[in-house]
Amino acid sequence: MYQYTDFDKQMVRNRAAQYRDQLERNLAGTLGDDEFRPLRLQNGWYIQRYAPMLRIAVPYGEISGTQLRVLARIAREYDQPDPQLLKDAQEKQWALGELPVKGGTPIVTNFKYGYGHFTTRTNVQFNWIPLVKSADVMELLASVNMHGIQTSGNCIRNITSDELAGIAPDEIADPRPFCEIMRQWSTLHPEFAFLPRKFKIAVNGAREDRAAIGWYDVGLQLLRNDAGELGFRVQVGGGMGRTPIIGTVVREFLPWNQLLNYLEAVIRVYNSYGRRDNAWKARIKILVKAEGQRYIDQVEAEYRQILERDGAPHTITQAEFDRVAASFVPPALKGARKGVDARLHEIVRTDAEADAAYDRWLQRNVAEHKNPQLRAVTLSFKRLGQAPGDANAEQLEIAADLADRFSAGEARVTHEQNLLLPWVHQDDLPELWAAARKAGLAKPNIGLLSDMIACPGGDFCSLANARSLPIAEAITQRYQDIDELDDIGEIDLHISGCINSCGHHHSGHIGILGVDKDGKEWYQVTLGGADGSILSGAATPGKVVGPSFSAAEVPEVIEALLETYKRERQSIDGKSETFIATLRRVGIDPFKAAANGARFTEKQVA
């Protein structure tokens, strides 16, 4: 993991102190809410539907055991709503008809607190921290080099990558040093602090795209040219939201040391010509789509000026790259076991290998590593009664313990809202499995239907048209049988509560989008989306299957789609065709007919 310098640490501490001063002035009435709003947003503090929400930056997903323990403390001590605020929120949901009622009293089932939430962009969110305690939280985060800088606002946001960065067998080059260099360059960049809209960058260093780079404002693919030189293929203008667009390749090969100079040109042209009169048309994807080659020509002209006129001021030197890369060397492997420790290890190993559940976990949750002695292990945070990606204080502490014990003190937040341990010795797999299983984090469902992505939706978000979490829970309840999940096979199910697409529904093999119809919650279903991985194929948005469905209909629709898949799939060499492969082979029509056939009558919906 990157080791913060004294400068890094002091900057984060100063930022926390600055925020405390701003908050205290706001609470005292000397700094108005309108003036305070952009200041809190620049530190990751939103005011959501019912309460404040904090988004904490986890650059390129890497997080330490020490940092996880601080998140656990925040969940336990600070993510506790004011009782009156909680009561008001419950009464509001009751009045809107969003809570079931028994005997005239609302049955509260969906307001949970004391949780951190792993996001699709590898950050962590908390939904119930009172604003009056927010400065205390910022200082606590700063003590372990964490913050909320640039997790909000129209600036360059948290830079993401593949959770297998630096350890994947198919890796061309480790993207993490470049992610860190970009983080340092972009943090509080004065020219790009007030862009037309938020700006997101993803980097992939492997042959397989596991970072979904086609869906980002800028997607960077590490590669080598015919001469063996390292560089990037640059895509610009991808994004989801109201208008899903796949990024355009603007440079087939950019030398690695020119990365910052070229990004400066890309973002400077966007900053100059991007729409500022309409938030829905302000993302760079709209500019690239509208201008096409003219945008690319402007970027190339600006890039030449940066090189020739300005002297290429942001060229990455070999010395600077080596300084940053030194933080990403693999940890030392432990020595051989001795005495009692070895005997206990052998007992655990024998017990594990006799359990069929262990083998299933190895198949689903354990990935190959570029070091043949090591494995990457995913802890599943998808379980019944808990929103996808949620982790309570106890689970965060257990994850920290597992990271320290089995993974050199490091974990990674994944795009799929789980945690990955990247440095697990293969001899330790039986003990890790036993410990994770005891904690409820060893569910062998990675890549399967219940390993779904979902945003917080209308239960928390002020932008949402509908709730995501009850839909996720209903589908999870229906598909608990691991044998059935295995039979269905690998499938991406993504759920968003609104068109902003925080649940990445556009890239799901099955996507579910919450929409508003006459003040009521309905759900649109899409099929055939892809994120760019080998399983999914080239990044592409899904297609809508028809008019929207009621909340009660959605599980029936999912079942109808899966039954159609099981009926249509083929077997090749004894292995069943995947859902997405079957869909592409037979076309959308049989699935669309099945989905629309699952509709209830008007009487049933009422």
RAKA-V385070 format. One record per backbone hydrogen bond with DSSP energy under -1.0 kcal/mol. CO is the residue of the C=O (numbers start at 1). NH is the residue of the N-H. E is the energy in kcal/mol with one decimal. If there is no record, write none. Layout:
BEGIN
co = {CO;CO}
nh = {NH;NH}
e = {E;E}
END
This chain:
BEGIN
co = {5;6;7;8;9;10;11;12;13;14;15;16;17;18;19;20;21;22;23;24;25;25;32;33;36;37;38;40;40;41;42;44;46;51;53;54;56;58;59;61;63;64;65;66;67;68;69;70;71;72;73;74;74;78;79;82;83;84;85;86;87;88;89;90;91;92;93;94;100;102;105;116;117;119;123;124;125;126;130;131;133;134;135;136;137;138;139;141;141;142;147;148;153;154;155;159;160;162;164;164;167;168;170;175;176;177;178;179;180;181;182;183;186;199;200;201;202;204;205;205;208;212;213;214;216;217;218;219;220;221;223;225;229;230;231;232;233;234;234;235;236;239;245;248;251;254;255;256;257;258;259;260;261;262;263;264;265;266;267;268;269;270;278;283;284;285;286;287;288;291;292;293;294;295;296;297;298;299;300;301;302;303;304;305;305;306;312;317;318;319;320;321;322;324;325;339;340;341;342;343;344;345;346;347;348;349;352;355;356;357;358;359;360;361;365;367;371;373;375;376;377;379;381;383;387;389;391;392;393;394;395;396;397;398;399;400;401;402;403;403;407;409;411;412;414;418;419;420;421;424;425;426;428;429;430;431;432;433;434;435;436;437;441;443;445;447;448;450;453;457;457;460;466;468;469;470;471;472;473;474;475;481;482;483;484;485;492;493;494;495;496;497;497;498;501;504;505;506;508;509;510;511;512;513;515;517;520;522;523;524;525;526;527;530;533;540;543;549;550;553;554;555;556;557;558;559;560;561;562;563;564;565;570;572;575;578;579;580;581;582;583;588;589;590;591;592;593;595;596;601;602}
nh = {9;10;11;12;13;14;15;16;17;18;19;20;21;22;23;24;25;26;27;28;30;31;36;37;40;41;42;43;45;44;150;55;53;48;46;126;124;61;62;413;411;68;69;70;71;72;73;74;75;76;77;78;79;80;114;86;87;88;89;90;91;92;93;94;95;96;98;97;107;105;102;391;125;122;119;56;117;54;133;134;137;138;139;140;141;142;143;144;146;145;57;151;155;195;199;60;203;165;167;168;370;171;207;179;180;181;182;183;184;185;186;187;189;157;218;160;220;222;172;173;210;215;216;247;238;237;202;235;204;233;231;228;225;256;223;254;221;250;251;219;248;245;239;236;234;232;258;259;316;262;263;264;265;266;267;268;269;270;271;272;273;274;281;286;288;289;290;291;292;294;296;297;298;299;300;301;302;303;304;305;306;307;308;309;310;312;315;321;322;323;324;325;326;327;328;343;344;345;346;347;348;349;350;351;352;353;355;359;360;361;362;363;364;365;378;376;374;426;424;367;421;419;389;386;390;118;116;396;397;398;399;400;401;402;403;404;405;406;407;409;410;65;63;420;417;414;379;412;377;375;428;429;432;433;434;435;436;437;438;439;441;440;380;445;448;491;451;452;495;460;461;49;458;472;473;474;475;476;477;478;479;485;486;487;488;489;510;453;512;455;514;465;466;501;504;507;508;542;529;528;494;526;496;524;522;520;517;515;549;513;545;511;543;540;537;530;527;523;554;557;558;559;560;561;562;563;564;565;566;567;568;569;577;575;572;582;583;584;585;586;587;592;593;594;595;596;597;598;599;605;606}
e = {-2.5;-2.5;-2.4;-2.1;-2.3;-2.8;-2.2;-2.0;-2.2;-2.7;-2.4;-2.1;-1.9;-2.0;-2.9;-2.7;-2.0;-2.0;-2.9;-1.7;-2.1;-1.4;-2.4;-2.2;-2.5;-2.4;-1.6;-1.3;-2.6;-1.9;-1.0;-2.3;-2.3;-2.3;-3.1;-2.1;-1.9;-2.6;-1.5;-2.6;-3.1;-2.3;-1.9;-1.5;-2.1;-2.2;-2.0;-2.2;-2.5;-2.3;-3.1;-2.2;-2.2;-2.4;-1.0;-2.4;-2.3;-2.6;-2.3;-2.4;-2.5;-2.1;-2.2;-2.4;-2.6;-1.7;-3.0;-1.5;-3.0;-1.5;-2.4;-2.7;-2.3;-1.5;-2.2;-3.5;-2.0;-2.3;-1.8;-1.8;-1.7;-2.1;-2.1;-2.0;-2.7;-2.4;-1.3;-1.8;-2.2;-1.7;-2.5;-1.6;-1.8;-3.2;-2.2;-2.3;-2.1;-2.0;-2.2;-1.6;-2.7;-1.6;-1.8;-2.2;-2.6;-2.3;-2.5;-2.2;-2.4;-2.2;-2.7;-1.9;-2.2;-3.2;-1.8;-2.0;-2.6;-2.8;-3.1;-1.6;-1.1;-1.8;-1.5;-2.8;-2.0;-2.5;-2.0;-2.8;-2.9;-2.4;-2.5;-2.3;-2.1;-1.6;-2.3;-1.8;-2.3;-2.6;-1.4;-2.4;-3.0;-2.8;-2.5;-2.7;-2.7;-2.1;-2.1;-1.4;-2.5;-2.4;-2.5;-2.4;-1.4;-2.5;-2.8;-2.2;-2.1;-1.5;-2.8;-1.6;-2.2;-2.8;-1.7;-1.3;-2.7;-2.3;-2.3;-2.6;-2.4;-1.9;-1.5;-2.8;-2.1;-2.3;-2.5;-2.3;-2.5;-2.8;-2.3;-1.8;-2.2;-2.1;-3.2;-1.6;-1.9;-2.8;-1.5;-2.4;-2.6;-2.0;-2.1;-3.1;-1.5;-1.8;-2.0;-1.7;-2.7;-2.2;-2.0;-1.8;-2.4;-2.6;-2.4;-2.3;-2.6;-2.5;-1.9;-1.1;-1.9;-2.2;-2.4;-1.9;-1.8;-3.0;-2.8;-2.0;-2.4;-2.8;-1.9;-3.3;-3.6;-1.6;-1.7;-1.7;-2.4;-2.9;-2.9;-2.5;-2.2;-2.5;-2.7;-2.0;-2.4;-2.8;-2.5;-2.5;-2.6;-2.7;-2.0;-2.4;-2.2;-1.9;-2.7;-2.7;-2.0;-2.4;-3.6;-1.9;-2.4;-2.6;-2.1;-1.1;-2.7;-2.8;-2.2;-2.3;-3.0;-2.7;-1.9;-1.4;-3.0;-1.3;-1.7;-2.2;-2.4;-2.1;-1.6;-1.0;-2.0;-1.9;-3.0;-2.4;-1.5;-2.3;-2.6;-2.3;-2.2;-2.4;-2.7;-1.6;-1.7;-2.3;-2.4;-2.1;-2.2;-2.2;-2.2;-2.2;-2.5;-1.6;-2.4;-2.1;-1.5;-1.7;-2.0;-1.1;-1.3;-1.7;-1.6;-2.2;-2.2;-2.6;-2.9;-3.1;-2.5;-1.4;-2.4;-3.1;-3.4;-2.8;-2.5;-2.6;-2.9;-1.5;-3.1;-2.6;-2.2;-2.9;-1.2;-2.4;-2.6;-2.2;-2.3;-2.5;-2.3;-2.4;-2.0;-2.1;-2.5;-1.8;-2.2;-2.4;-2.8;-1.7;-3.0;-2.4;-2.6;-2.0;-1.8;-2.7;-1.8;-2.9;-2.6;-1.8;-2.6;-2.4;-1.6;-1.2;-1.1;-2.4;-2.3}
END
